[in-house]
Amino acid sequence: MRILVVAPQPFFTPRGTPFSVYHRTRIICELGHAVDLLTFGEGRDVAIEGCRIIRIPAFRFLGSVPIGPSVHKLFLDSFMIFRTIGLLLRHRYDAVHAHEEAVFWCRWLKPVFRFQLIYDMHSSLPQQLHNFKYTELRVIHWLFEKFEKSALEAANAVIVICPSLRDDAASLTDPGKIVMIENSLFDEVRFAGPDGDEEQVPGSEPVPISAATEEWLAGRHPDRVVVYAGTLEPYQGIDRLLEAFTRVVADLPGAGLLIVGGVDRELQHYRSLAETLNLGDAVHFTGQVSPSMAHLLVSRAVASVSPRVAGTNTPMKIYHLMASAMPIVATRIESHTQVLNEQTSILSDPEPDELARSIMDVLRDPGKAREVGLRAREWYHEHYSEERYTAKTRRLLALVS
């Protein structure tokens, strides 16, 4: 088959690595299909045999594309629409694989150009509006709900990434065309060089930890460091994590919380909150770092904590942590429990007292925590390996072949 992948996001940038687009495309090509990938101008081309990457203008004067819904992204999507139409006019595609909001225009182009439509439902777009607090206008949420239902009905196949999305989609369309393919792969990506050669992805090469972070780690008890790595959006529960850590340091002197990620605005807010809570140097913020550095910093901790308080999508980092046997402390919400359980993680209610108790349980008994991490790794290889991912992709393509 010849497939057009429409992915309205920066591709591929170390700042925000779209592994889902990369791995979906890579596996499809490895199964013998030809792919044209249409995406934003921001980023660098990756080396995928059988894939041609096509970009709209980068508009660098606008800066980097922010995470989540934005006027910036809406502006870029308008160019994506015209470029999609241009490609459909010039080429005959058997299927169009539309990521997230791209399905909103591909859904209306389908009867005109007569292609099979794959909707990659990476998230519920109405839920994104709520999580990112983009707008409280009910009419906007209502419109997105109608658009999403229409897209699900028009699609010949639907990819969902977790059980909660599967259940939501199944309530709106035929469950038989839904395939759950978790974002569980994260192997090294290689960029395409100017002469077609492959280059190592920037940020994956070994680099030293910053002096400030290394100094902070040296001042902590080596068996009492926990880490959070990810965005610092409100739904991630960082405020509750900081409040919980006041209880931890009161009972376990020398304990440290390493927070990896975040943009300047968010860092300023949470550093101020940490000062208000009198956490002192018990908490250290690194800001944004490369993926390889984030993995290195996570490996320096006894456990990783995910204090998320909202949302239903499972964070991709959970799969990486499971595969690396890193003990995970996670809040007992659907986002986590649809993948994690009491045998593969340390689950906690998302309240500061309970979260603090779970963190202290890990720090007081690191041996037991390591056993939990090892069970998580076994579970990952059984359920989320590349072999399982490829088998699910074969089933998806059978629906549109």
C-alpha positions, 0 to 999 in steps of 0.5 A, spaced: 500 500 500 501 507 499 500 511 505 500 518 507 501 520 514 499 526 516 502 528 523 501 535 525 506 536 530 514 538 530 518 532 527 523 530 530 526 534 535 529 532 542 525 537 545 519 534 544 520 527 541 514 524 537 516 517 538 508 515 536 509 518 529 516 515 528 514 508 530 508 507 527 511 510 521 517 505 522 513 499 523 509 500 517 515 501 512 518 495 515 512 491 513 513 493 506 509 499 505 511 506 502 509 512 506 509 519 505 509 523 512 507 530 512 509 534 518 511 541 521 517 544 518 520 544 525 525 538 527 529 534 523 528 528 518 529 521 521 532 515 517 526 511 515 527 506 509 521 507 505 519 513 508 519 520 504 518 526 509 514 532 507 514 539 511 510 545 511 514 552 512 517 552 519 515 559 520 521 560 525 520 567 527 514 564 531 518 560 535 517 553 537 511 550 537 508 549 544 505 543 547 498 542 547 492 546 543 494 553 541 493 559 536 500 557 533 498 550 532 492 552 529 495 557 524 500 551 522 494 546 521 491 551 516 498 550 512 497 542 513 490 542 510 492 545 503 498 541 503 494 535 504 490 537 499 495 538 494 498 531 495 492 528 494 491 531 488 498 529 485 498 522 488 494 516 489 494 513 496 490 507 498 490 510 505 491 516 509 493 515 516 491 522 520 494 523 527 490 527 532 487 533 529 489 532 522 483 527 522 478 533 522 480 535 515 482 528 512 475 526 514 472 531 509 477 529 504 476 522 504 469 521 500 472 526 495 479 522 494 476 515 496 482 513 500 481 508 507 482 513 513 486 511 519 484 515 525 490 515 530 487 517 536 493 519 540 488 522 545 481 525 546 481 532 543 476 535 548 479 532 554 486 535 551 482 542 552 480 541 559 487 538 561 491 544 558 485 549 560 485 552 553 478 554 554 472 554 558 467 555 553 462 550 552 461 551 545 468 549 543 468 543 547 461 541 544 464 542 537 470 538 539 466 532 541 461 533 535 468 533 530 471 527 534 464 523 534 464 524 526 471 522 525 470 516 529 464 514 525 468 516 518 474 512 519 475 505 517 480 503 522 482 507 529 488 507 533 487 508 541 493 508 545 490 505 552 484 502 554 480 508 557 481 511 550 478 504 547 472 504 551 471 511 549 471 510 542 467 504 542 462 508 545 461 512 539 463 507 533 464 500 531 469 496 536 471 492 531 475 497 527 479 499 533 486 497 535 490 498 541 497 500 540 500 503 546 506 508 545 511 503 548 517 503 544 522 508 545 529 505 542 534 510 539 532 514 533 537 516 527 536 522 523 538 523 516 544 526 514 545 531 508 547 526 504 542 521 506 547 518 511 544 516 518 546 520 524 546 519 531 540 523 534 543 529 537 542 529 545 543 521 545 550 521 545 554 521 552 554 528 556 556 530 563 551 531 568 551 539 569 555 541 575 549 544 579 545 537 578 552 533 580 553 537 586 546 537 588 546 529 588 553 529 591 549 532 597 544 527 598 543 520 601 544 516 595 539 511 597 534 517 598 533 520 592 527 520 588 525 523 581 520 526 577 521 527 569 516 530 564 512 536 563 510 540 569 503 542 566 498 542 572 495 535 571 501 532 572 500 534 580 507 537 581 504 541 587 502 535 591 508 532 590 512 538 593 507 538 599 508 530 600 515 531 600 515 536 606 513 530 610 518 525 607 524 530 608 521 531 615 522 523 617 528 522 612 533 527 613 537 527 606 532 525 602 532 529 595 527 530 590 530 531 583 525 534 578 527 533 571 523 538 565 519 544 565 519 551 561 522 557 565 514 559 566 513 553 570 520 552 573 519 559 576 512 557 579 514 551 582 521 553 585 517 559 588 512 554 591 518 549 594 521 555 597 514 557 600 514 550 603 521 551 606 524 545 602 530 548 601 535 544 597 531 538 598 528 539 591 532 540 585 530 543 578 534 541 572 529 544 567 529 541 560 534 536 558 535 532 552 532 525 552 538 521 554 540 526 559 533 525 562 534 517 562 541 518 565 538 522 571 532 517 572 537 512 573 541 516 579 534 515 583 532 509 587 525 510 584 521 514 579 514 518 581 508 520 577 504 524 581 499 525 575 492 527 578 488 528 571 487 525 564 486 518 562 492 517 557 498 512 560 504 517 559 509 513 555 515 514 560 511 509 564 513 504 559 520 506 559 520 505 566 517 498 566 522 496 561 528 499 565 526 495 571 526 502 575 521 502 581 515 506 580 511 510 585 504 512 581 498 515 583 492 510 583 488 514 577 486 511 570 492 514 567 496 509 571 492 503 573 490 501 566 497 499 565 500 498 572 498 494 578 500 493 585 505 487 583 508 492 578 508 499 582 507 502 588 500 505 587 498 511 592 492 515 592 493 522 589 493 526 596 500 529 599 499 524 605 498 518 601 503 520 596 508 521 602 507 515 605 508 511 598 515 514 597 517 513 604 515 506 603 520 505 597 526 509 601 525 505 607 525 498 603 529 499 596 530 491 596 523 490 596 522 496 591 527 493 586 523 487 586 517 491 584 521 494 578 523 487 576 516 484 575 514 491 571 520 489 566 517 482 566 510 485 564 513 490 559 516 484 555 510 480 555 505 485 553 508 491 550 514 489 546 516 490 539 513 484 537 507 485 540 507 492 537 508 489 530 503 484 530 497 489 532 500 494 526 499 488 522 492 487 524 491 495 523 493 495 516 488 488 515 482 493 516 484 498 510 488 493 505 
